[in-house]
Amino acid sequence: MNKITSQDALFAAYNASKDSVVLRSVAEHDIKSVKKEILCCGGTGCHASNSVELMDNLRAEIKKNGLENDVKVVQTGCFGFCAQGPIVKVMPDNVFYVQVTPDDAAEIVEKHIVGKELVQRLLFVEPLLQERVADYAKMSFYAKQMRIALRNCGLIDPERIEEYIALEGYQALAKCLFKMTPEAVVQEVLNSGLCGRGGAGFPTGMKWKIAAGVKADEKYIVCNADEGDPGAFMDRSIMEGDPNSIIEAMAIGAYAIGASKGLVYIRAEYPLAVNRLQTAINQARECGLLGKNIMGSDFSFDMEIKLGAGAFVCGEETALIHSMEGQRGEPTTKPPFPANIGGGYWGCSTNVNNVETYASIPEIIRKGAAWYSKIGNWQPEYDENGNFKRTISGNSGTKVFALAGQINNVGLVEVPMGTTLREIIYEIGGGISGGYEFKAVQTGGPSGGCITKENLDTPIDYANLGRIGSMMGSGGMIVLSDKDCMPAMAKFYLEFTKDESCGKCTPCRIGTRRMLEMLEKICDGEGTEEMLDELENLAKTITDTALCGLGQTAPNPILSTLRYFRDEYIAHVRDKKCPAGTCTKLFRLTITDDCIGCTKCRRNCPVDAIEGAVRQKHVINQDKCIKCGACIAGCPKKAIVKE
């Protein structure tokens, strides 16, 4: 692509590129068109499931059938429906194939492309209706979503800047540079009601306003792409599927606050995201969308990637800044805040937002604060003439969640603020998997809390989640069923936060260890009822005294499970039983008289703990048994039970 030296050159690039993605819009094309595009998921999960080989096979089959001029295979980012990958979407037919393997390529080309017939066996089966669905827009997983941060993921090739420009990319930046003052940009973001999607929920516009108000010769704008929560992959998917949206948003933010340099702090465990982001930076620089005098304006801005070693505490902005400086990733007390001189990167005024926050910025600028602020669970403020002024609730817009756990439809979902948990779990998520009953949902990862069925109709926003003892966090949402043990779940998260503590402050360094010790005793049947009160008191003390958000929120899973599931804790310490049957020291596996002596359990046992002759009842050696459950899974008569 030629260098873009003016706003007119950007529009010319848009006009030259937009035809390259027209087949992906059903509204603009006859679905009977000869020309086709086969979109293939190229996210990390699908790469691990051989999607690269699948694309190679599709191209080979297209060539074999002489269709190179009519059919194009496009690698996209994540479609979001992670449990069903690799995913293939044929456009403009709008047909969605799931769990596609490299061996399926020939059938897709021969049957669908050549024969104009659906490959029925590869269509998604709705879990509740048990019906196959071809049109992804009619699938329950997508029907209630509103994709803003994820708008281009699964739609464009993230390694070609032309495709981002073809969907009006960088036009928000052009609008800022040629039609808006920095102050107007800050006010637009402030009016939109966008709050930080990294967990704290601080108004983004206010953060920018503070940084813009600092008088300094040098400022930095930083993207927090660390994303260390277990089970969270929202930011990674955005960077893998739409990296230019982050570049454009950071340039807009830099213009607004007066920065000339941007830094993306990303964990090295995200190699695909790092590669695609670096590719996008290089292409933007070559096109003149990064560097000096962007689009012929007086604004100059460039950026680079800083790799992190994967420390959860570096999600806290001061710890992140220290890590980028090459120091130990530890938080510091505030003030000074990063926006203040002395508190940011190398002591300079610094603004930090996370990936998802930035991903919404171009759409807010392009479509306006009034448009964005009316999405979600918003509360408007009006001027003296009754005209809309801005949103004041901080609950406008959408939020991306990583939906996982005991749920049929695992994946990334983006919904308007105010959507209820019931809608997400039972409509978008397709209900609880395996025929189990819903018990709770853990939001906010290791920093959040659990929400019970009594609160399933709670609208999701910052205030409502806080009111019922949880938090938004970065967007992890783990669904738990009656097969899950709540004390064990709290222990799992505490093991993580204990290991990830930087050790700087005593409440977090020592307190998390003491809480974990008590939880281990409780789950092993060695706890006491008095210990529950000690655990609760210690958790509250750590919440009040820890230095940073990691320590302050580490007790949340304990406090929320004690609040809603104290009866399970009581069962562990008083009755020495685990109601869910998952705490291994509180049950034993035995073989009933229904055993037919088929020997399957004996052959499946990894530690040779099962003895018995053919056609005779088998016996489990309790001293050897590790309670892995392999014998239960393999028994045809279900003759192995937990006691």
ZAMAR-253184 format. One line per 10 residues: number of its first residue (from 1); their letters; for each residue x, y, z of C-alpha. Coordinates in nm, 2 decimals. Layout:
REM ZAMAR-253184
NUM) a) X Y Z; ...
END
This chain:
REM ZAMAR-253184
1) mnkitsqdal) 0.00 0.00 0.00; 0.12 0.35 -0.08; 0.22 0.59 0.20; -0.09 0.78 0.33; 0.02 1.14 0.35; -0.32 1.31 0.39; -0.67 1.26 0.49; -0.77 1.24 0.13; -0.51 0.97 0.08; -0.67 0.77 0.36
11) faaynaskds) -1.01 0.79 0.19; -0.85 0.69 -0.14; -0.69 0.39 0.03; -1.03 0.30 0.18; -1.20 0.32 -0.16; -0.93 0.11 -0.31; -0.95 -0.15 -0.04; -1.32 -0.18 0.05; -1.39 -0.42 -0.24; -1.15 -0.67 -0.09
21) vvlrsvaehd) -1.39 -0.74 0.19; -1.73 -0.69 0.02; -1.80 -1.06 0.00; -1.81 -1.07 0.38; -2.13 -0.86 0.39; -2.44 -1.06 0.30; -2.64 -0.74 0.27; -2.43 -0.61 -0.02; -2.41 -0.93 -0.22; -2.63 -1.20 -0.37
31) iksvkkeilc) -2.56 -1.51 -0.17; -2.58 -1.71 -0.50; -2.27 -1.53 -0.62; -2.01 -1.75 -0.79; -1.73 -1.58 -0.60; -1.67 -1.70 -0.24; -1.45 -1.63 0.06; -1.37 -1.91 0.30; -1.29 -1.75 0.63; -1.08 -1.97 0.87
41) cggtgchasn) -1.01 -1.90 1.23; -0.65 -1.83 1.28; -0.64 -1.77 1.66; -0.41 -1.95 1.90; -0.67 -2.22 1.99; -0.74 -2.30 1.63; -0.38 -2.30 1.53; -0.33 -2.56 1.80; -0.60 -2.76 1.63; -0.44 -2.76 1.29
51) svelmdnlra) -0.62 -2.47 1.13; -0.30 -2.38 0.93; -0.30 -2.72 0.78; -0.67 -2.69 0.72; -0.62 -2.37 0.52; -0.34 -2.52 0.32; -0.57 -2.81 0.23; -0.85 -2.58 0.13; -0.63 -2.39 -0.10; -0.50 -2.71 -0.25
61) eikknglend) -0.85 -2.83 -0.32; -0.95 -2.50 -0.47; -0.66 -2.51 -0.70; -0.73 -2.88 -0.79; -1.08 -2.77 -0.89; -0.96 -2.47 -1.09; -1.14 -2.22 -0.87; -0.85 -1.99 -0.78; -1.02 -1.69 -0.94; -1.35 -1.74 -0.77
71) vkvvqtgcfg) -1.27 -1.86 -0.42; -1.03 -1.71 -0.17; -0.92 -1.86 0.17; -0.88 -1.59 0.43; -0.71 -1.64 0.77; -0.89 -1.43 1.03; -0.87 -1.39 1.41; -1.08 -1.57 1.67; -1.45 -1.60 1.60; -1.51 -1.63 1.97
81) fcaqgpivkv) -1.68 -1.97 1.96; -1.37 -2.14 2.10; -1.51 -2.48 2.20; -1.62 -2.53 1.84; -1.29 -2.45 1.66; -1.14 -2.47 1.41; -1.42 -2.27 1.25; -1.48 -2.22 0.88; -1.73 -1.96 0.76; -1.82 -1.95 0.39
91) mpdnvfyvqv) -1.92 -1.60 0.26; -2.14 -1.45 0.13; -2.34 -1.77 0.20; -2.31 -1.70 0.57; -2.26 -2.07 0.64; -2.08 -2.16 0.96; -1.89 -2.49 1.00; -1.75 -2.61 1.33; -1.48 -2.85 1.45; -1.34 -2.87 1.10
101) tpddaaeive) -1.03 -3.08 1.05; -0.78 -3.07 0.76; -0.94 -3.39 0.63; -1.27 -3.20 0.58; -1.13 -2.96 0.33; -1.20 -3.17 0.03; -1.57 -3.23 0.13; -1.62 -2.85 0.19; -1.49 -2.76 -0.15; -1.65 -3.05 -0.35
111) khivgkelvq) -1.99 -3.04 -0.17; -2.04 -2.67 -0.07; -1.84 -2.47 -0.32; -1.88 -2.69 -0.63; -2.20 -2.88 -0.55; -2.38 -2.59 -0.37; -2.48 -2.82 -0.10; -2.44 -2.78 0.28; -2.21 -3.02 0.47; -2.47 -3.11 0.73
121) rllfvepllq) -2.24 -3.30 0.96; -2.02 -2.99 1.01; -2.30 -2.76 1.11; -2.34 -2.65 1.47; -2.59 -2.83 1.68; -2.78 -2.61 1.92; -2.74 -2.78 2.26; -3.09 -2.71 2.40; -3.28 -2.77 2.08; -3.06 -3.04 1.93
131) ervadyakms) -3.10 -2.88 1.58; -2.84 -2.80 1.33; -2.79 -2.43 1.24; -2.62 -2.31 0.92; -2.65 -1.93 0.96; -2.43 -1.81 1.25; -2.65 -1.50 1.30; -2.93 -1.73 1.41; -2.71 -1.93 1.65; -2.80 -1.87 2.01
141) fyakqmrial) -2.43 -1.80 2.09; -2.42 -1.49 1.86; -2.79 -1.38 1.85; -2.77 -1.16 2.17; -2.41 -1.04 2.13; -2.32 -0.69 2.03; -1.96 -0.68 1.90; -1.78 -0.35 1.93; -1.44 -0.44 2.08; -1.46 -0.76 1.88
151) rncglidper) -1.61 -0.61 1.57; -1.34 -0.71 1.33; -1.23 -1.04 1.50; -1.32 -1.33 1.27; -1.39 -1.09 0.99; -1.06 -0.95 0.86; -0.71 -1.09 0.80; -0.52 -0.93 1.09; -0.19 -0.94 0.90; -0.31 -0.71 0.62
161) ieeyialegy) -0.36 -0.34 0.71; -0.56 -0.30 0.39; -0.85 -0.50 0.53; -0.86 -0.29 0.85; -0.86 0.03 0.63; -1.14 -0.13 0.41; -1.36 -0.13 0.72; -1.31 0.24 0.78; -1.00 0.18 0.99; -0.79 0.49 1.09
171) qalakclfkm) -1.08 0.72 0.99; -1.14 0.79 1.36; -0.78 0.90 1.39; -0.82 1.12 1.08; -1.13 1.27 1.24; -0.94 1.36 1.55; -0.64 1.51 1.37; -0.83 1.72 1.12; -1.17 1.80 1.29; -1.12 1.78 1.67
181) tpeavvqevl) -0.89 1.94 1.93; -0.72 1.72 2.19; -0.96 1.87 2.45; -1.26 1.77 2.23; -1.13 1.41 2.20; -1.10 1.38 2.58; -1.45 1.52 2.63; -1.59 1.28 2.37; -1.45 0.98 2.55; -1.56 1.13 2.88
191) nsglcgrgga) -1.92 1.18 2.75; -1.93 0.82 2.62; -1.92 0.68 2.97; -1.65 0.43 2.87; -1.48 0.29 3.18; -1.16 0.09 3.20; -1.23 -0.27 3.10; -0.92 -0.40 3.29; -1.12 -0.44 3.61; -1.11 -0.12 3.81
201) gfptgmkwki) -1.38 0.05 3.60; -1.23 0.40 3.63; -1.38 0.64 3.37; -1.14 0.64 3.07; -1.22 1.00 2.97; -1.13 1.12 3.32; -0.80 0.93 3.31; -0.72 1.10 2.98; -0.83 1.44 3.12; -0.59 1.41 3.42
211) aagvkadeky) -0.30 1.31 3.19; -0.38 1.58 2.94; -0.38 1.84 3.22; -0.02 1.76 3.32; 0.23 2.00 3.18; 0.53 1.80 3.06; 0.77 1.79 2.76; 0.75 1.41 2.74; 0.45 1.18 2.80; 0.38 0.82 2.73
221) ivcnadegdp) 0.07 0.62 2.65; 0.07 0.25 2.75; -0.14 -0.05 2.66; -0.17 -0.31 2.94; -0.18 -0.64 2.74; -0.06 -0.85 3.03; -0.39 -1.04 3.09; -0.29 -1.28 3.36; -0.63 -1.41 3.49; -0.67 -1.79 3.47
231) gafmdrsime) -0.91 -1.86 3.18; -0.91 -1.50 3.04; -0.82 -1.45 2.68; -1.01 -1.15 2.57; -0.72 -0.92 2.51; -0.52 -1.19 2.34; -0.80 -1.25 2.09; -0.83 -0.88 2.01; -0.46 -0.84 1.95; -0.46 -1.16 1.73
241) gdpnsiieam) -0.77 -1.07 1.54; -0.76 -0.69 1.51; -0.43 -0.54 1.61; -0.47 -0.22 1.41; -0.76 -0.12 1.63; -0.52 -0.10 1.93; -0.27 0.11 1.73; -0.53 0.35 1.61; -0.68 0.39 1.96; -0.34 0.45 2.12
251) aigayaigas) -0.26 0.71 1.85; -0.59 0.88 1.93; -0.51 0.87 2.30; -0.17 1.01 2.25; -0.31 1.30 2.05; -0.56 1.37 2.33; -0.31 1.37 2.61; -0.01 1.51 2.43; 0.21 1.20 2.41; 0.45 1.11 2.13
261) kglvyiraey) 0.55 0.75 2.23; 0.34 0.44 2.29; 0.43 0.12 2.46; 0.24 -0.21 2.46; 0.33 -0.43 2.76; 0.24 -0.79 2.65; 0.34 -1.12 2.81; 0.58 -1.33 2.60; 0.35 -1.63 2.64; 0.14 -1.47 2.36
271) plavnrlqta) 0.37 -1.53 2.06; 0.10 -1.51 1.80; -0.04 -1.19 1.94; 0.31 -1.04 1.96; 0.38 -1.13 1.60; 0.06 -0.99 1.46; 0.08 -0.67 1.67; 0.44 -0.62 1.55; 0.34 -0.69 1.19; 0.06 -0.43 1.22
281) inqarecgll) 0.30 -0.17 1.37; 0.54 -0.23 1.09; 0.27 -0.19 0.83; 0.12 0.12 0.99; 0.47 0.27 1.00; 0.53 0.19 0.63; 0.19 0.35 0.54; 0.27 0.67 0.73; 0.01 0.60 1.00; 0.28 0.59 1.26
291) gknimgsdfs) 0.59 0.81 1.27; 0.64 1.18 1.20; 0.36 1.41 1.07; 0.09 1.14 1.05; -0.13 1.19 0.74; 0.04 1.53 0.68; -0.06 1.67 1.02; 0.16 1.82 1.29; 0.10 1.51 1.51; 0.39 1.26 1.54
301) fdmeiklgag) 0.35 0.93 1.72; 0.53 0.59 1.73; 0.51 0.28 1.94; 0.69 -0.03 2.04; 0.63 -0.36 2.22; 0.77 -0.44 2.56; 0.76 -0.81 2.66; 0.67 -0.92 3.01; 0.76 -1.25 3.18; 0.40 -1.33 3.27
311) afvcgeetal) 0.37 -1.20 3.63; 0.00 -1.15 3.73; 0.09 -0.86 3.96; 0.22 -0.66 3.65; -0.15 -0.61 3.56; -0.13 -0.34 3.82; -0.02 -0.03 3.64; 0.27 0.08 3.87; 0.41 -0.28 3.87; 0.37 -0.29 3.49
321) ihsmegqrge) 0.57 0.04 3.46; 0.85 -0.09 3.68; 0.87 -0.41 3.47; 0.89 -0.21 3.15; 1.18 -0.01 3.31; 1.36 -0.34 3.37; 1.30 -0.34 3.74; 1.13 -0.59 3.96; 0.75 -0.59 3.89; 0.63 -0.45 4.22
331) pttkppfpan) 0.35 -0.20 4.29; 0.42 0.13 4.46; 0.19 0.34 4.67; -0.01 0.62 4.51; 0.02 0.92 4.48; 0.21 1.00 4.27; -0.02 0.83 4.01; 0.13 0.73 3.67; -0.03 1.04 3.51; 0.17 1.26 3.75
341) igggywgcst) 0.53 1.35 3.69; 0.74 1.11 3.90; 0.48 0.84 3.89; 0.50 0.71 3.53; 0.74 0.55 3.29; 1.09 0.68 3.37; 0.92 0.94 3.59; 0.72 1.09 3.30; 0.35 1.14 3.29; 0.20 0.81 3.16
351) nvnnvetyas) -0.15 0.70 3.08; -0.23 0.32 3.10; -0.54 0.15 2.96; -0.60 -0.22 2.88; -0.65 -0.37 2.53; -1.03 -0.40 2.55; -1.07 -0.04 2.66; -0.86 0.08 2.36; -1.05 -0.15 2.12; -1.37 0.05 2.17
361) ipeiirkgaa) -1.21 0.40 2.12; -1.21 0.42 1.74; -1.58 0.33 1.72; -1.67 0.59 1.99; -1.48 0.86 1.80; -1.62 0.76 1.46; -1.99 0.71 1.57; -2.00 0.96 1.86; -2.03 0.95 2.23; -2.41 0.98 2.21
371) wyskignwqp) -2.43 0.65 2.02; -2.20 0.46 2.25; -2.35 0.60 2.58; -2.69 0.47 2.49; -2.57 0.11 2.47; -2.60 -0.08 2.79; -2.73 -0.01 3.14; -2.68 0.37 3.11; -2.81 0.67 3.31; -2.82 0.99 3.11
381) eydengnfkr) -2.75 1.34 3.22; -2.93 1.63 3.05; -2.86 2.00 3.01; -3.09 2.28 3.12; -3.27 2.25 2.78; -3.34 1.88 2.82; -3.08 1.77 2.57; -2.86 1.47 2.63; -2.53 1.57 2.78; -2.35 1.25 2.87
391) tisgnsgtkv) -2.38 0.93 3.06; -2.30 0.93 3.43; -2.33 0.57 3.54; -2.01 0.42 3.39; -2.22 0.13 3.27; -2.25 0.23 2.91; -2.12 0.02 2.61; -2.04 -0.34 2.60; -1.82 -0.59 2.79; -1.63 -0.89 2.66
401) falagqinnv) -1.64 -1.21 2.88; -1.45 -1.53 2.85; -1.73 -1.78 2.92; -1.59 -2.11 3.05; -1.65 -2.39 3.30; -1.96 -2.62 3.31; -2.12 -2.45 3.01; -2.22 -2.58 2.67; -2.10 -2.29 2.46; -1.75 -2.20 2.58
411) glvevpmgtt) -1.60 -1.89 2.42; -1.57 -1.52 2.40; -1.90 -1.32 2.43; -1.95 -0.94 2.40; -2.28 -0.81 2.54; -2.42 -0.47 2.63; -2.38 -0.37 3.00; -2.69 -0.46 3.19; -2.74 -0.80 3.02; -2.83 -1.05 3.29
421) lreiiyeigg) -2.63 -1.35 3.39; -2.93 -1.57 3.30; -2.92 -1.44 2.95; -2.55 -1.51 2.92; -2.55 -1.85 3.07; -2.87 -2.00 2.94; -2.92 -1.82 2.61; -2.58 -1.73 2.48; -2.40 -2.01 2.68; -2.65 -2.28 2.59
431) gisggyefka) -2.71 -2.39 2.95; -2.51 -2.62 3.18; -2.32 -2.90 3.03; -2.34 -3.27 3.12; -2.69 -3.25 3.26; -2.58 -3.10 3.58; -2.75 -2.82 3.78; -2.62 -2.46 3.79; -2.45 -2.38 4.12; -2.27 -2.05 4.08
441) vqtggpsggc) -2.07 -1.83 3.84; -1.73 -1.69 3.93; -1.67 -1.35 3.77; -1.36 -1.14 3.79; -1.12 -1.44 3.81; -0.90 -1.47 4.12; -1.00 -1.12 4.22; -1.37 -1.17 4.19; -1.64 -1.36 4.37; -1.92 -1.61 4.31
451) itkenldtpi) -2.28 -1.54 4.22; -2.56 -1.78 4.30; -2.88 -1.87 4.12; -3.07 -1.62 4.34; -2.88 -1.35 4.15; -2.90 -1.49 3.80; -3.13 -1.20 3.69; -2.88 -0.93 3.81; -2.79 -0.69 3.53; -2.42 -0.71 3.48
461) dyanlgrigs) -2.25 -0.38 3.55; -1.98 -0.25 3.80; -2.22 -0.15 4.07; -2.45 -0.45 4.06; -2.17 -0.70 4.07; -2.00 -0.52 4.36; -2.33 -0.52 4.55; -2.36 -0.90 4.54; -2.00 -0.96 4.65; -1.83 -1.00 4.31
471) mmgsggmivl) -1.66 -0.77 4.05; -1.63 -0.72 3.68; -1.26 -0.79 3.67; -1.11 -0.82 3.32; -1.39 -1.04 3.21; -1.34 -1.40 3.32; -1.67 -1.58 3.38; -1.64 -1.94 3.51; -1.97 -2.13 3.54; -1.99 -2.39 3.82
481) sdkdcmpama) -2.23 -2.68 3.86; -2.33 -2.91 4.14; -2.02 -3.12 4.06; -1.79 -2.83 4.17; -1.68 -2.79 4.53; -1.68 -2.43 4.64; -1.41 -2.45 4.91; -1.19 -2.63 4.65; -1.27 -2.35 4.40; -1.16 -2.09 4.65
491) kfyleftkde) -0.84 -2.29 4.71; -0.77 -2.31 4.34; -0.78 -1.93 4.30; -0.58 -1.87 4.62; -0.31 -2.10 4.51; -0.28 -1.88 4.20; -0.27 -1.55 4.39; -0.03 -1.68 4.65; 0.21 -1.78 4.38; 0.17 -1.45 4.19
501) scgkctpcri) 0.22 -1.23 4.49; 0.52 -1.01 4.44; 0.59 -1.04 4.82; 0.64 -0.67 4.88; 0.38 -0.62 5.15; 0.33 -0.85 5.45; -0.05 -0.89 5.43; -0.03 -1.04 5.08; 0.30 -1.22 5.11; 0.21 -1.39 5.44
511) gtrrmlemle) -0.16 -1.36 5.46; -0.23 -1.55 5.13; -0.01 -1.83 5.26; -0.20 -1.86 5.59; -0.54 -1.85 5.41; -0.42 -2.12 5.18; -0.30 -2.34 5.46; -0.64 -2.32 5.63; -0.82 -2.40 5.30; -0.60 -2.70 5.25
521) kicdgegtee) -0.69 -2.83 5.59; -1.06 -2.77 5.53; -1.05 -2.95 5.20; -0.86 -3.24 5.35; -1.12 -3.28 5.63; -0.88 -3.15 5.90; -1.04 -2.81 5.96; -1.26 -2.69 6.25; -1.56 -2.47 6.27; -1.35 -2.21 6.46
531) mldelenlak) -1.11 -2.21 6.16; -1.39 -2.07 5.94; -1.42 -1.76 6.16; -1.04 -1.72 6.16; -1.03 -1.75 5.78; -1.30 -1.49 5.74; -1.14 -1.24 5.98; -0.80 -1.29 5.81; -0.95 -1.24 5.47; -1.11 -0.91 5.57
541) titdtalcgl) -0.79 -0.79 5.73; -0.59 -0.86 5.41; -0.86 -0.68 5.20; -0.81 -0.37 5.42; -0.43 -0.36 5.45; -0.27 -0.50 5.13; -0.07 -0.26 4.92; -0.22 -0.32 4.57; -0.53 -0.47 4.40; -0.38 -0.82 4.39
551) gqtapnpils) -0.36 -0.85 4.76; -0.68 -0.65 4.83; -0.89 -0.87 4.61; -0.72 -1.21 4.68; -0.96 -1.29 4.96; -1.27 -1.23 4.74; -1.33 -1.59 4.64; -1.31 -1.69 5.00; -1.54 -1.42 5.13; -1.80 -1.48 4.86
561) tlryfrdeyi) -1.81 -1.86 4.90; -1.83 -1.83 5.28; -2.12 -1.59 5.23; -2.32 -1.80 4.99; -2.20 -2.16 5.05; -2.10 -2.17 5.42; -2.30 -2.50 5.45; -2.04 -2.66 5.22; -1.76 -2.54 5.45; -1.95 -2.68 5.75
571) ahvrdkkcpa) -1.98 -3.01 5.58; -1.61 -3.03 5.52; -1.51 -2.94 5.88; -1.80 -3.09 6.08; -1.91 -3.39 5.88; -1.58 -3.45 5.70; -1.76 -3.48 5.37; -1.74 -3.30 5.04; -2.09 -3.26 4.91; -1.96 -3.23 4.55
581) gtctklfrlt) -1.75 -3.54 4.59; -1.43 -3.38 4.45; -1.20 -3.34 4.76; -1.00 -3.65 4.72; -0.92 -3.70 5.09; -1.29 -3.70 5.18; -1.41 -3.99 4.97; -1.30 -4.34 4.86; -1.38 -4.54 4.55; -1.54 -4.88 4.59
591) itddcigctk) -1.67 -5.14 4.35; -2.02 -5.27 4.40; -2.17 -5.61 4.34; -2.28 -5.49 3.99; -1.92 -5.56 3.88; -1.91 -5.82 3.60; -1.54 -5.87 3.60; -1.48 -5.73 3.25; -1.13 -5.59 3.36; -1.18 -5.26 3.19
601) crrncpvdai) -1.13 -5.07 3.52; -0.81 -5.27 3.60; -0.67 -5.19 3.25; -0.76 -4.82 3.28; -0.60 -4.77 3.62; -0.28 -4.58 3.59; -0.13 -4.70 3.92; -0.24 -5.07 3.92; -0.47 -5.02 4.22; -0.74 -5.26 4.10
611) egavrqkhvi) -0.72 -5.63 4.15; -0.95 -5.92 4.04; -0.99 -6.21 3.80; -1.19 -6.21 3.48; -1.57 -6.25 3.55; -1.51 -6.19 3.92; -1.58 -5.88 4.13; -1.28 -5.66 4.14; -1.14 -5.48 4.44; -0.97 -5.14 4.48
621) nqdkcikcga) -0.65 -5.12 4.68; -0.71 -4.80 4.88; -0.35 -4.76 4.96; -0.26 -4.73 4.60; -0.57 -4.55 4.46; -0.51 -4.19 4.36; -0.88 -4.13 4.30; -0.83 -4.01 3.94; -1.17 -4.14 3.82; -1.03 -4.34 3.52
631) ciagcpkkai) -1.20 -4.65 3.65; -1.54 -4.48 3.68; -1.52 -4.35 3.32; -1.44 -4.69 3.18; -1.69 -4.90 3.38; -1.97 -5.02 3.15; -2.20 -5.12 3.44; -2.13 -4.80 3.65; -2.03 -5.03 3.93; -1.77 -4.80 4.08
641) vke) -1.90 -4.54 4.33; -1.77 -4.27 4.56; -1.83 -4.32 4.93
END
